C-alpha cells in the first residue's frame, strides 16, 4: 500500500510540473504575440526586429524571454 501511494504521489508531482511548464510556454507565446502588435509586457525581455520582405512587405520577428526562462519567437509578414 505504501509503495502504491508513493508511486501515485510521484506521478502527481510529475504531472503538476509538466502542467506548469506547459503553462509557462503558452504564456511566452502569448507575450510574443503581444510584442508583434506593439505591446510590451512587464517582467519579460523582448526584442522586435523589422526586415524588408518580398514585394515591399515587412517581416516582423518578436523574441521574448520570460521570468521562468521560457523563450518564444514569432514571425509575421505584414503587407
N, C-alpha and C positions, 0 to 999 in steps of 0.2 A: 504494500500500500504506500509506504514512504517513497519507494522508487518511482511509482506511477505519479505521485503528487509532485515530486521533484522534477520529473520529466515534463509534466504539463506546465509547471511554473517556468521552466526554461524555454519551452515553446512559446508561451505567452509573452515572455520578455523579448524574444526574438521577433515576434510579430509586431509588438509595440515599437521596437527600434526601427524596423523596416517601414512601418507606417509613418513615423516621424521623419525619416529620411526622405520618403516619397513626398510628404507634405512640403518639406523644405525645398525640394527640387521644383515642385509645382509653383511655389512662391517665387523662385528665381525666374521661371519662365514668365510669370505674371509681371514681375518688375521689369524684365527686358521688354515686354510688350508696352508697358507704360513709358519706358525710355524712348522707344521708337516714335511715340506720339508726342514727345517733348516734355514729359513729366519725370522729375527725379524723385526718388523715394528715399526718405531719411534712413540712415543706417546701412545703405548699400553703396558700394563703389561702382560707378558706371562710366562708360565711355561710349560716345556716339560718333561714328565715322561716316563721312559722306564721300562717295566717289561717283564719278561720271559713269553712266551706264550706256547701254545701246539706245540709239535713236533719240538722244537728248534726255533720257531718263536719268534719275538719280538713284544710286544704290546706297541704302542706309543700313548700317550694321550696328547693333547695340550689344555691348558686352557688359555683363553685370556680375559682381561677386558679392555674396551676402554674408551676414553675420555667422552663419554656420558653414562657411567656406563652400557654399554651393555656388556654382557658376552656370551661366546660361548665355547663349549667343543667338540672337535672332537677326535675320536679314530681310529687308523689304525693298522691292523695286518700285519706285514712285515715278509715274509718268504723267 
